[in-house]
Structure formats: C-alpha cells, structure tokens
C-alpha cells in the first residue's frame, strides 16, 4: 500500500470525526503518530519519528496500524439536540459534511455568501468549512430560499450538524 498526502488527510479526518484519540502508522523503521486531545475534535498534534514528507515522497508501504478508542471517562460530551427538521414546514436542512469551523463569508470584511431570504441554487457556495487549515467551499445540495441560519459565524460544527434551513418551494 502506498501512502500519500491525501491518504494522510483522510486519516486525520477519520480521527477528528471519531472517538479515536491516537492513531499510529508504522512502516519499516518509520512511524507516524496522530494524537487528538480529548477536549478538541481535531487532531492536536502530528508526531513523526522521521520526516513525514520523506515517508510520503517515497510511498513507503504501511505494515501496521493501531487504533485506540477514547476511554469513556475522556469522551467529549454529546452534541446538543437539534431542532427536528421533519416538523419544520417541509424545510430541508443543509448539513455540514465534516467537522470544522463554519464561516459565512470568504473573509471577515466580505458579505455573507447567503442570508435569510436569499434564493439559492444547487451548487451555489453557501459557506466555508475550515478543516485542518484547509478552506472548503460548501455547495448547496438543494434549491430554494434560506429561512434560517442555524450556526453562528466562526463556531465549530460537527459532521451532520444543520447549518441552514431551506424552503425548497421558496
């Protein structure tokens, strides 16, 4: 198995979205360990005994992986219950596809991508989710009118958390 930067990003994403607190990859005499602080949802550090760039550049095969689930005492508290979407007049929830920081605009001085009352089309950027220092444009998966912004700008969002409610008839 060859490992590249995209695979490492995927592993970091898996670690950030699960109860896994530590992930160790060993290949030959090289070892990569990803540790997550139990209080945070993103990996807090990446430790490599040899330079990670060298491991990625040489496509060293992975020989062993160890997954250690978080101890129950250190598990993060469950997220607050969200409003049920099914009972909201037929509104459709636009949800976060990843864990990260929610931004309504491209920069602090820019206007929001969308606001309440705006009509959106499928594929239109509605926000940005920052994950591991990468800015990810989030396209709408539904057309309609924004009826509610469910998250404050600059807050951390979870996978599947409702970001906007859209009236598809609007």
C-alpha positions as CSV (number, residue, x, y, z in Angstrom):
1,X,0.0,0.0,0.0
2,X,1.3,3.4,-1.0
3,X,0.5,6.3,1.3
4,X,0.3,9.9,0.1
5,X,-0.7,13.3,1.4
6,X,-4.4,12.7,0.5
7,X,-4.5,9.5,2.5
8,X,-2.9,11.2,5.5
9,X,-5.6,13.9,5.2
10,X,-8.3,11.2,5.1
11,X,-6.8,9.6,8.2
12,X,-6.8,13.0,10.0
13,X,-10.4,13.4,9.1
14,X,-11.3,10.0,10.4
15,X,-9.5,10.7,13.7
16,X,-11.3,14.0,14.0
17,X,-14.7,12.5,13.4
18,X,-14.4,9.5,15.7
19,X,-13.7,8.6,19.3
20,X,-10.2,7.6,18.3
21,X,-7.6,9.6,20.3
22,X,-4.5,8.1,18.9
23,X,-3.5,6.6,15.5
24,X,-0.1,5.1,14.9
25,X,1.2,4.0,11.4
26,X,4.4,2.0,11.2
27,X,6.2,1.3,8.0
28,X,9.7,-0.1,8.2
29,X,11.8,2.0,10.6
30,X,9.4,4.9,10.2
31,X,6.4,5.7,12.4
32,X,3.7,8.4,12.2
33,X,1.5,9.0,15.3
34,X,-1.6,11.2,15.3
35,X,-2.9,12.2,18.7
36,X,-6.1,14.0,19.5
37,X,-6.7,16.0,22.6
38,X,-9.9,14.6,24.3
39,X,-11.3,18.2,24.6
40,X,-10.9,19.1,21.0
41,X,-12.5,17.5,17.9
42,X,-9.5,18.0,15.6
43,X,-6.1,16.3,15.9
44,X,-3.9,18.4,18.3
45,X,-0.6,17.2,17.1
46,X,1.2,15.1,14.5
47,X,4.4,13.4,15.6
48,X,6.7,11.7,13.2
49,X,9.9,9.9,14.2
50,X,11.2,10.5,10.7
51,X,10.1,13.4,8.4
52,X,6.6,12.8,7.2
53,X,7.4,14.4,3.9
54,X,10.1,11.7,3.2
55,X,7.6,8.9,4.0
56,X,5.0,10.4,1.7
57,X,7.6,11.1,-1.1
58,X,8.9,7.6,-1.0
59,X,5.5,5.9,-0.8
60,X,6.6,3.6,1.9
61,X,4.1,0.8,2.4
62,X,2.2,0.7,5.7
63,X,2.8,-2.5,7.7
64,X,0.8,-1.9,10.8
65,X,-1.9,0.4,12.2
66,X,-3.1,0.6,15.7
67,X,-6.4,2.2,16.7
68,X,-7.1,3.1,20.3
69,X,-10.6,4.3,21.1
70,X,-11.0,7.1,23.6
71,X,-11.6,6.0,27.2
72,X,-15.2,6.5,28.3
73,X,-14.2,9.0,31.0
74,X,-12.4,11.2,28.5
75,X,-15.1,11.2,25.8
76,X,-16.5,14.5,24.7
77,X,-20.0,15.4,25.7
78,X,-22.7,14.5,23.1
79,X,-23.7,17.5,21.0
80,X,-26.9,19.3,21.9
81,X,-30.1,18.0,20.3
82,X,-31.0,20.0,17.2
83,X,-34.5,21.0,16.2
84,X,-36.2,18.3,14.3
85,X,-36.1,19.1,10.6
86,X,-39.1,16.9,9.6
87,X,-41.6,19.1,11.5
88,X,-40.3,22.4,10.1
89,X,-42.9,23.1,7.4
90,X,-41.1,20.9,4.8
91,X,-37.8,22.8,5.1
92,X,-34.7,21.0,4.0
93,X,-31.6,21.0,6.2
94,X,-28.2,21.9,4.7
95,X,-25.8,20.0,6.9
96,X,-22.1,20.0,7.5
97,X,-20.2,17.2,5.6
98,X,-17.3,17.5,8.1
99,X,-16.0,18.7,11.4
100,X,-14.5,22.2,11.2
101,X,-15.1,25.9,11.7
102,X,-18.1,27.5,10.0
103,X,-17.7,30.7,8.1
104,X,-20.5,32.6,6.4
105,X,-18.2,34.7,4.2
106,X,-14.9,34.4,2.3
107,X,-13.2,36.9,4.6
108,X,-14.1,38.9,7.8
109,X,-14.9,42.0,5.7
110,X,-16.8,40.3,2.9
111,X,-20.6,39.9,2.7
112,X,-22.0,36.5,3.7
113,X,-22.4,34.0,0.9
114,X,-26.1,33.7,1.7
115,X,-28.5,35.3,4.2
116,X,-32.1,34.7,5.3
117,X,-34.4,35.3,2.4
118,X,-31.8,34.7,-0.3
119,X,-32.7,32.2,-3.0
120,X,-30.0,29.6,-3.7
121,X,-29.4,27.1,-6.5
122,X,-27.8,23.6,-6.4
123,X,-24.0,24.0,-6.5
124,X,-24.0,27.6,-5.2
125,X,-21.5,28.2,-2.4
126,X,-23.4,28.8,0.9
127,X,-20.5,28.8,3.4
128,X,-16.9,27.7,4.1
129,X,-15.9,25.0,6.5
130,X,-12.3,25.2,7.6
131,X,-10.8,21.8,8.5
132,X,-7.1,21.3,9.3
133,X,-6.2,24.7,7.9
134,X,-8.0,24.0,4.6
135,X,-10.9,26.2,3.5
136,X,-13.6,24.0,1.9
137,X,-16.4,25.8,-0.1
138,X,-19.7,24.1,0.7
139,X,-22.1,24.0,-2.3
140,X,-25.8,23.8,-1.8
141,X,-27.4,20.4,-2.5
142,X,-30.9,21.9,-2.8
143,X,-32.5,24.9,-4.5
144,X,-34.8,27.2,-2.6
145,X,-35.0,30.1,-0.1
146,X,-32.8,30.3,3.1
147,X,-35.3,30.6,6.0
148,X,-32.8,30.1,8.9
149,X,-29.1,30.3,9.6
150,X,-28.6,27.7,12.4
151,X,-24.9,28.3,13.2
152,X,-23.0,31.5,14.3
153,X,-20.1,32.6,12.2
154,X,-16.7,31.3,13.4
155,X,-18.1,28.4,15.5
156,X,-17.1,24.8,15.4
157,X,-19.5,22.5,13.7
158,X,-19.9,18.7,13.8
159,X,-20.4,16.2,10.9
160,X,-24.1,16.2,10.0
161,X,-24.9,19.4,12.0
162,X,-27.6,21.6,10.5
163,X,-26.1,24.8,9.0
164,X,-29.1,26.3,7.2
165,X,-32.8,25.5,6.7
166,X,-34.0,25.9,3.1
167,X,-37.6,26.2,1.9
168,X,-37.4,24.2,-1.4
169,X,-40.7,25.8,-2.5
170,X,-39.4,29.4,-1.9
